[in-house]
Amino acid sequence: MRATVKRWWTRGALGALGLLVLAALVMLALPAPVRADRYGVYDGDTLEVVPGKCLLAHFRLRCRTQHLRLQGVDAFERLQTCGDGKGGRWYCGAVATARLKQLVATPGFSCQVDEEFLDRHAREFAVCFVGGEDVGKTLVSEGLAFAYGRRTRYVAIEEEAKSEKRGAWAGSFVRPQFFRSGAKG
């Protein structure tokens, strides 16, 4: 009787294992769910992207996210405030973040990632576009971000925003790089 029970359990376990292997093979044979890359916004110059094609998607598991930093741009931090030029304060960081969210939500948003370079926070650099327009250029021209880094292509655009007093240029502010270091303004 004991041998019969043992044989029954062994056959059952092997059968269950066989079904699991068969199910895994069927799932791998089926195409992954078709999804475009999904973008999320952390702050005015940092994105999170979940790739549309991912092996884990076959098993309905969460795919690894990729953190991107807009190349050549430094936007206000989420909680940063700026002077409005009339003695008041406004949440320039929240506005920059909301503007990037608005651009990301626009159909046709995409990024070209430079996978060779990482910043000190392990973010890859990317140039993003919406409707054929460079997102970094848009943020800098609206006075919500600054040209950042050597040989950045946004210096002239920043000078134009400054001369026309767009966005933060209409009042007072601390540049994000100094705000992160603890400067107040």
N, C-alpha and C positions, 0 to 999 in steps of 0.2 A: 504494500500500500504506500509506504514511504517513497519508494522508487517511482511510483506512478505520479505522485504529487510533485516530486522534484522534476520529472520529465515534463509535466504539464507547465510548471513555472518556467522552465528553461525554454520551451517552445513559445510560450506567451511573451517572454522577454525578447527573444529573437524576432518574433513577429512584430512586436511594437517597435523595435530598433529598425527593422526593415521598412516599416511604414514611415518612420521619421526620415530615413535616408531617401526614400522614394519621394516624400513631400519636399525635401530640400532640393532634390534634383529637378523636380517639376518647377519649383519656384525660380531656380536659376535658369531654367530653359525659357521661362516666360520673360518678356521684356520688362525692364524696370518701369515703375510708374513714370509717365512722361510729365515732367515738371520743369519749368524754367528755373534758373537760379533765383533764389529768394534773398532779398536784401533787407537788412535791418539797420537802424541807425543808433549808434551809441552816443555820439555827440556831433558837433558841426564838421568834423573832418575824419571821423572813424565809422567804418561800416562793418557789419558782420554779414557774411554771405554763406548760405547753405546751398551747396551745388545741387543742380537738378538731377545729375547722373551720379549715382552712388551705389556701390554694391550692397550696402546695408539696407537700401530702400527696397530691395527684393524681399527682405524679411520684415518690412514695415518698422525698421529700427531707425533711430535718429542718426543722421549723418553728421560727421565732424564739421564744425563751422570754421570758416576762414575769416580772420580779422584783417581788414584793409585800412590803410591810411591814405587819404588823398595826397597824391604826390605834389610837392611844391606849395602846399597850402597849410596854414595854421589858423584854425578857427577858434572862436571863443569857447571856453570850457562851459559845460552845461549849466553850472551854478554861478557863472560869472555875471557881474552887473557892470554897467557903464553909465557915465553921466550923459544926460540928454542935451546939454548945452544951455538949459534953462534952470539949472539948479536941482533937477530931479534925477532919479535913477531909472534905468530900464534893464530888463533881463536880456542882455545881448547874447549870452550863451544859450538861453532857451530859444531865442529867436533864430539863431544860427542853426541850432539842432532841428527846429521845426521846419526851417527852409530846406535843409537837406532831406528831411523826411518827405517833404512835398515833392522834391525833385525825384527821389527814389520811387515814389508812388506813381510817377508819370509813366505811361506805357512807352516801351522802347528804352528804358534805362538799362545801361550796361557798363561794365568796367573792363579795362585792359589791365591785367595784373602783371607787375614786374616781379617774377618769383625769385629773382636772383638776390634781391636786397630786402633785408628785414630791419625794422627799427629796434630800439632797445626794449620795446614791449612785445617783440615777436610779431609785429604786424607787417604784412607785405604792402608795398606801395602800389597804388593803382591810379590810373587816369580814367575818370568816369564820364560818360556822355548821356545826354538825353536830348532827343530831337536834333542830333548833330552838333549840339553845343557842349563845350567842356564845362562840367559841373564846377570844377575849381575856379575857372574863370568867372563863372556866374557869381559864386560866393564872394570872391575878391572884388568884383565890380560893384556888388551891392553893399560893400563895406561891412560884411559879416565875417570875413577872413582876411588873412594877410599873406603876401608872398613870403615863402619860407624856404630856406636852404640856398645853397650856392647855385648859381646859374639858373634860377627859376624863371620861367617864362611869364610870370605874373607881375613883375615889377612895374612895368608901364601901366598895366591895368590898375594896380594899387595906387599909383600916382594920380591917375585920372579920377578914381573914386575919392581920393583925398582932396583934390582940387575942387571937386563938385560937392564935397561934404555929404557923401552918401553913407548911410548906416551909422556906424560908430564914429566916423570922421566928423559927424555933426556936433559931437560933444567931446567928452574926455573918457579915457579908458586906459587900462594897463594891457600891454600886449600879452597874449596867452602864454607865451614862453616864460614871461616874468611872473605872471599870475600863478602858474604851476609851482614856481619857486617860492611863493609866499608873499609876493608884493601885493599891496592893497592899493586901490585907486578910486 
